[in-house]
Amino acid sequence: MTALILLLGILSLVLLITWAKINAFLAFLIVSLVTGLLLGIPFQSVTASVYKGIGDTLGPLSIVIVLGAMLGKLVAESGAAQKIATVMMNIFGEKYIQWALMVTGFIIGIPLFYNVGFVLMVPLIFSVAYKYKLPALYIGAPMLASLSVTHGFLPPHPAPAALVGQFHADMGKTLVYGMVIAIPAVIIAGPLFSRTLKNIVSSPLEGLVAKNKPDDQLPGAAISFLTSLLPVILLMIATFLPLLSQRVRGNAVLGFFGDPGIILLLSIIIATYTLGIRTGMRMQVIMDSYGDAVKDIAMILLIIAGAGALKEVLLDSGVSGQIAVLLQKWPVHPLVLGWLIAAIIRICLGSATVAGLTTAGIILPLMTHSHVNPNLMVLSVGAGSLMFSHVNDGGFWLCKEYFNLSIKDTLRSWSLMETLVAFSGLGGVLLLNLFV
């Protein structure tokens, strides 16, 4: 009976979001409350479970996501992202144009949310296509693959950052492992797969393509690269320094400055000067930009909060322990199981973020009963959450409309690219699991 209630709860969540078109946060709240009551949590306690789940999830996470969004917004509006793209194009040249766009998408994708990076980089893709007389999708796929992988695999993006907290993983190690896995995944789904897309014709709709800033209004190359990648650099230092020197292990000061929230706060302070004040932006304009960034990710935060509520209801009802016992009997490796559950929910719901966070609530009990590496579980679930994007995913329609493609060609290009990313990510996780 318990398994049936859980199944009906997940199915209801899928139907509320996809069929009834209910906002994902509201759907999570409704399903959490009803499922909690059906699982035997008393009326006077079920709301407390929901509140606790929301608080525990957002408490350590909100500062990381909000500051990450602020940094990404400033990188975009200051022209730093455009400068990075221009430099990469000059370095790689026409012969390796796809690799230039792939590396550019990877660098820009670390601080920028997927939708922002997509809209920002589409003009570059089309301008390059026109300049070199190449199919837009053929040269654009590597960049789209990079943006997708960084969104699904790497903190401080919302889903990976939330999964780090849910699984009690280490954000620095997850970032390092994620980059190791992300690079081959991007190469397979980008430059290699795009060779099959040469015959797909695409032409941009002029009204959808934004204009770039003049070169004389862009920040310097060194500042653009350094500021955009500063959180990654600092997180890697904080991760590797204790491994290189025993003196700093357990050091309180290093622990403070190595905290992801402190790292992003320092990055924002530095970026406010290097990409803001130093380039002539007024403080009020910068702060307005930060305010807009918070508006952009407010709903993402609420969806994460809703997923946290459902997770807590499953824990408090005791069903999580039953799930753990049941899943332990499956002849499937926990990392594969996490990937599979996320992939199924992703195909049903369309949202990579919702798929990853919903999976966390289901797979979390298994984490306490197995010795699976939590950092790799974050990446496995993240890879599964990117599986086969189709008509119920906003990213699918972004690709279709901006590249002016048919549904068939979008499925053949974008959907297959996302599927390759998902399978490549799983393969990388399983391979890395042999060594860490």
Buried (B, 14 or more C-beta within 10 A) or exposed (E): EBEEBBEBBBEBBBBBBBEEEBBBBEBBBBBBBBBBBBBBBEEEBBBEBBEBBBEBBBEBBBBBBBBBBBBBBBBBBBBBBBBBBBBBBEEBEEEEBBBBBBBBBBBBBBBBBBBBBBBBBBBBBBBBBEEEEBBBBBBBBBBBBBBBBBBBBBBBBBBBBBBBBBBEBBBBBBBBBBBBBBBBBBBBBBBBBBEEBEEBEBEBEEEBBEEBEEEEEBBBBEBBBBBBBBBBEBBBBBBEBBEEEEEBEEBEEBBEBBBBBBBBBBBBEBBBEBBBEBBEBEEEEBEEBBEEBBEBBEEBBBBBBBBBBBBBBBBBBEBBBBBBEBBEEEEEBBBBBBBBBBBBBBBBBBBBBBBBBBBBBBBBBBBEEBEBBBBBBBBBBBBBBBBBBBEBBEBBBBBBEBBBBEEEBBBBBBBBBBBBBBBBBBBBBBEBBEEE
